[in-house]
Amino acid sequence: MRWNRTEYIAYMKGEGFERPMFCELFGPLKQLVPEWQEQGASEDEINMIAFDWDYLNLCSIGCNTSLLGGSDKVIENNDEYQISIDRLGRKTKLCKNAATIALPMDYPVTTMDDWLKLKPRYEFTKERINIEQLKKAAYKREHEDTFIKASIEGGFDLARQLMGEEELCVSYYTQPELIRDIMETITTTSTEVLKRAVQLVQIDQLSVHEDMAGKSGSLIGPNQIKEFIVPYYQKCWDIVKESGGSIFDQDSDGDMNIVIDSFLESGLNSMHPFEPAAGMDMVKSKELYGDKLMIKGGIDKHVLRGTKDDIRKELEYKMQPKMLKGGIVFGLDHRITNGTPIENYRYYVKLGREVLGIPPLDPKIKGWGRMAF
């Protein structure tokens, strides 16, 4: 079912709705597709449209707060892997049988001089503003009740892409002036873009991608977040919030528990995908933060490789009555993993709809594949 902006915002704020929202956030891993085909899955199931997921009538403002210029260049390609030089000048390797994202083999920034060579490509210019897309977004918001989203660079994620995780984490202590200059640059660029954007369209959601944690927790702690990232978040969010924005959403895998409070201080009020395998328990977090934190995802993808009883226990815990009061988009906590039987996935969809009070699937309906936040 398609949700419009009015319905979605009311639901996320817990201000009135017909039923909870149930969606697929990311879809299957590439390697799962042949498994499902061998098990008799239809193309509509593989493409997710057979499951009639809830989705949001959404439009991006289309403005660029990220790197300008450059293109990827493939330098080696075979059945096992692909080696490329990406837009940042990094050599990357994509292992085709095990991954969908290429991993860097080196990084362009270790010193201030390195950063200063790249810095102009992150600074503000008028070419970052897409006037036509902003006008399109404004029209769709007014006439189609479309939810409008803007995105900014991750305060941790950008520096990680430039420096690598180890060099970045050390540099918070050894080269703080370098990290400050990176943050000041993207703060200026993002705020200049957002100031111009809100003159043409009201933005409903500000989105940021971080991926700054693993099973053992966040790669940086509350002190680094408060010093280097919170001021950046606050300045960007203030512009969106003052123009009528409702949701400030962060995408970060891993165990973020220890840093949630720090991010809430910045105005952040929504997080996904809430991975249970990394210690993220959406029930406990909702009890702790209440209406201060909206949650998307949170259902353990690994459970779908177990028994149907495992799936039932997971859904009955996550979808218990106190969790059905709004502010939660129920869905798997990341891509559907290899080894997930299509029969288990079908059962997960069927049972989830039953628990949430959503009508059974109608085979005649070809719905939306997945949600795009």
C-alpha positions in Angstrom: 0.0 0.0 0.0 1.2 3.5 -0.8 1.4 5.9 2.1 1.3 9.7 1.4 3.3 12.2 3.5 0.4 13.2 5.7 -0.4 9.6 6.7 3.3 8.7 7.2 4.2 11.8 9.3 1.1 11.2 11.5 2.0 7.6 11.9 5.7 8.3 12.8 4.6 10.9 15.3 2.0 8.5 16.8 -0.7 11.1 16.1 -3.3 8.9 14.4 -3.3 6.0 11.9 -5.3 3.0 10.7 -2.6 0.4 11.2 1.2 -0.1 11.6 3.6 0.0 8.6 5.2 -3.1 7.3 7.9 -3.0 4.6 11.0 -4.4 3.1 13.8 -2.0 3.5 16.6 -3.4 1.3 15.6 -6.6 -0.5 17.6 -9.8 -1.1 21.3 -10.2 -1.4 22.3 -10.8 -5.0 23.5 -14.3 -4.3 20.1 -15.3 -2.8 18.4 -14.9 -6.1 19.5 -18.2 -7.7 18.7 -20.0 -4.5 15.1 -18.7 -4.6 14.9 -19.5 -8.3 15.8 -23.1 -7.6 13.2 -23.2 -4.8 10.5 -22.1 -7.2 10.2 -18.4 -6.4 8.5 -16.4 -9.1 10.1 -13.3 -10.6 7.5 -11.2 -8.9 8.7 -12.6 -5.5 12.3 -12.1 -6.4 11.5 -8.5 -7.3 9.5 -8.2 -4.1 6.4 -6.9 -5.9 4.4 -10.0 -5.1 4.4 -9.1 -1.4 2.5 -5.8 -1.7 4.8 -4.0 0.8 3.9 -0.7 2.3 5.9 2.1 0.7 6.1 5.9 0.9 5.2 8.3 -1.8 8.6 10.0 -1.7 10.7 12.4 -3.7 14.3 13.7 -3.3 15.2 17.3 -3.6 18.0 16.2 -5.9 20.6 18.7 -4.6 24.3 17.6 -4.2 26.0 17.9 -0.8 28.7 15.4 -1.7 31.8 15.1 -3.9 31.7 16.9 -7.2 33.2 15.6 -10.4 35.1 12.4 -11.2 34.0 9.0 -12.4 34.9 5.4 -11.8 37.3 3.6 -14.1 37.5 -0.2 -14.3 41.1 -1.5 -14.6 40.5 -5.2 -14.2 37.4 -7.4 -14.5 36.9 -11.1 -14.4 34.3 -13.6 -13.1 35.6 -13.4 -9.5 36.3 -9.7 -9.0 36.5 -6.2 -10.4 39.2 -3.7 -9.7 38.4 0.0 -10.2 39.7 3.5 -9.5 36.8 5.4 -8.0 35.9 9.1 -8.0 38.1 9.7 -5.0 41.1 8.1 -6.7 40.9 5.0 -4.5 41.7 1.6 -5.9 38.7 -0.6 -5.0 37.9 -4.3 -5.3 34.5 -5.9 -5.7 34.4 -9.7 -4.9 31.4 -10.7 -7.1 30.5 -13.9 -5.4 30.5 -12.5 -1.9 29.6 -8.8 -2.0 27.6 -6.0 -3.7 29.8 -3.1 -2.6 33.4 -2.6 -3.6 35.9 -2.2 -0.8 38.7 0.4 -0.9 42.3 -0.9 -1.1 43.8 2.5 -0.3 42.7 6.0 0.7 43.5 9.5 -0.6 43.9 11.4 2.7 46.4 11.0 5.5 47.5 14.6 6.0 46.1 18.1 5.8 47.9 18.6 2.5 46.1 15.6 1.1 42.7 16.9 2.2 43.4 20.4 0.8 43.8 18.9 -2.7 40.3 17.3 -2.5 38.6 20.1 -0.5 37.5 22.2 -3.5 35.4 19.3 -4.7 33.4 19.4 -1.4 33.0 23.2 -1.2 29.8 24.9 -2.1 29.0 26.0 -5.6 25.7 26.9 -7.3 25.9 23.8 -9.5 25.0 21.8 -6.4 21.4 23.3 -6.6 19.0 21.4 -8.9 16.3 24.0 -9.5 14.2 21.8 -11.7 14.2 18.9 -9.3 13.3 21.3 -6.4 10.4 22.7 -8.4 9.3 19.1 -9.2 9.5 18.2 -5.6 7.5 21.3 -4.6 4.8 20.4 -7.1 4.6 16.8 -6.0 4.4 17.8 -2.4 1.5 20.2 -3.0 -0.5 18.3 -5.5 0.3 14.6 -4.7 1.0 14.8 -0.9 4.5 13.5 -1.6 7.1 13.1 1.2 10.2 15.2 0.5 13.6 14.1 1.5 17.0 15.8 1.5 20.4 14.0 2.2 23.7 15.2 3.7 27.1 13.6 4.1 27.7 11.5 7.2 29.9 13.3 9.7 31.8 10.0 10.3 31.2 8.3 7.1 32.7 11.0 4.8 35.9 11.2 6.7 36.1 7.4 6.8 35.7 7.2 3.0 38.6 9.7 2.7 40.9 8.2 5.4 39.9 4.7 6.2 38.5 3.7 9.7 41.9 3.2 11.4 43.5 6.5 10.2 40.3 8.4 11.0 39.9 7.1 14.5 43.5 7.9 15.4 43.3 11.3 13.7 40.6 12.5 16.1 43.4 12.6 18.6 46.5 13.2 16.5 45.1 15.5 13.8 42.0 17.2 15.2 42.5 20.3 13.1 42.2 18.1 9.9 38.9 16.6 11.1 37.6 20.0 12.1 38.4 21.4 8.6 36.6 18.5 6.9 33.6 19.0 9.2 33.6 22.8 8.7 33.7 22.3 4.9 30.8 19.9 4.7 28.8 22.0 7.2 29.1 25.1 5.1 28.3 23.2 1.9 25.3 21.4 3.4 23.8 24.4 5.1 24.2 26.6 2.0 22.4 23.9 -0.1 19.6 23.5 2.4 19.1 27.2 2.9 18.5 27.5 -0.9 16.4 24.4 -1.1 13.9 25.3 1.6 13.2 28.6 -0.3 11.5 26.4 -3.0 10.2 23.4 -1.1 9.4 22.3 2.4 11.6 19.3 3.3 10.0 16.6 5.4 13.0 14.5 6.2 16.8 15.1 6.5 18.7 11.8 5.9 22.3 11.0 6.8 24.3 7.8 6.3 27.0 6.8 8.8 27.6 3.1 9.1 29.9 3.8 12.1 29.5 0.7 14.2 29.9 -3.1 14.4 28.9 -5.8 16.8 31.4 -4.4 19.4 29.9 -0.9 19.3 30.5 2.5 17.7 34.0 3.2 16.3 33.9 6.6 18.1 32.4 7.5 21.4 30.1 10.2 22.7 32.9 12.7 23.2 34.0 12.7 19.6 30.4 12.8 18.4 29.6 15.8 20.5 32.7 17.7 19.5 32.9 17.0 15.8 29.5 15.7 14.5 26.7 17.2 16.7 27.4 20.8 15.7 27.2 19.8 12.0 24.0 17.9 12.5 22.4 20.7 14.5 23.1 23.4 11.9 21.7 21.3 9.1 18.7 20.1 11.1 17.9 23.6 12.3 17.3 24.8 8.7 15.1 21.9 7.9 13.2 21.9 11.1 12.5 25.6 11.0 11.1 25.3 7.5 8.6 22.6 8.8 10.7 19.4 8.7 9.5 16.5 10.9 12.1 13.6 10.7 15.9 13.5 11.0 16.9 10.0 10.1 20.2 8.2 10.4 21.3 5.0 8.7 23.9 3.1 10.6 24.6 -0.6 11.0 26.0 -2.1 14.1 25.6 -1.5 17.9 24.8 2.2 18.3 23.4 2.0 21.8 26.1 3.9 23.5 25.9 6.9 21.2 22.1 7.3 20.7 21.9 9.9 23.4 24.6 12.0 21.9 22.9 12.0 18.5 19.5 12.8 20.0 21.1 16.0 21.3 21.7 17.0 17.7 18.1 16.8 16.8 18.2 13.3 15.3 14.9 11.5 16.0 14.9 8.5 13.7 17.3 5.5 13.1 17.6 2.4 11.0 18.1 -0.5 10.4 18.5 -1.5 14.1 20.4 -4.8 13.8 19.5 -7.3 16.6 22.7 -9.4 15.8 24.7 -6.3 16.9 22.7 -5.8 20.1 20.0 -3.4 18.9 16.7 -4.3 20.5 13.9 -2.1 19.2 11.6 -3.0 22.1 14.0 -2.0 24.7 15.0 1.2 22.8 11.4 2.2 22.4 10.8 1.7 26.1 13.8 3.8 26.9 13.3 6.7 24.4 9.6 6.6 23.7 8.5 9.3 21.2 12.0 10.8 21.1 13.2 8.0 18.7 11.5 6.7 15.6 12.7 3.2 14.4 12.8 1.6 11.0 13.7 -2.1 10.6 14.6 -4.0 13.8 13.4 -7.5 12.8 16.3 -10.0 12.8 17.0 -11.1 9.2 18.9 -14.2 10.5 15.8 -15.6 12.1 14.4 -16.3 8.7 17.0 -19.0 8.2 15.7 -20.8 11.2 12.3 -22.5 11.9 8.9 -21.1 11.5 8.6 -21.2 15.3 11.7 -18.9 15.5 10.1 -16.5 13.1 6.8 -16.5 15.1 8.7 -15.8 18.4 10.6 -12.9 16.8 7.5 -11.3 15.4 5.4 -11.7 18.5 8.2 -10.0 20.5 8.9 -7.2 18.1 5.2 -6.6 17.1 3.8 -6.9 20.6 0.8 -4.5 21.4 2.9 -1.8 23.1 4.9 -1.5 19.9 1.9 -0.8 17.7 1.4 2.8 18.7 3.2 4.5 15.8 6.7 5.6 15.2 8.0 2.2 14.0 8.3 1.0 10.4 8.5 -2.8 10.8 10.9 -4.6 8.5 14.1 -6.7 8.3 17.2 -5.1 9.7 19.1 -5.3 6.4 19.2 -7.3 3.2 17.7 -10.8 3.1 20.6 -13.1 3.7 21.8 -16.1 1.7 20.4 -19.3 2.9 16.9 -17.9 3.6 14.3 -20.3 2.2 11.7 -18.6 0.1 9.1 -20.6 2.1 10.3 -19.0 5.3 10.2 -15.5 3.7 6.6 -16.2 2.6 5.7 -17.3 6.1 7.3 -14.2 7.6 5.3 -11.9 5.3 2.0 -13.8 6.0 2.5 -13.9 9.7 3.7 -10.3 10.0 0.5 -9.1 8.2 -1.6 -11.2 10.5 0.0 -9.8 13.6 -0.2 -6.2 12.4 -3.8 -6.5 11.2 -3.0 -6.1 7.5 -5.3 -7.9 5.1 -3.9 -11.1 3.5 -2.0 -10.9 0.3 -4.1 -10.8 -2.8 -2.2 -12.6 -5.7 -3.8 -10.2 -8.2 -2.1 -7.2 -6.6 1.4 -6.4 -7.7 2.7 -3.9 -5.1 5.9 -2.0 -4.4 9.2 -3.9 -4.0 10.9 -2.1 -1.2 11.1 1.1 0.8 13.5 3.9 -0.2 14.4 6.1 2.8 
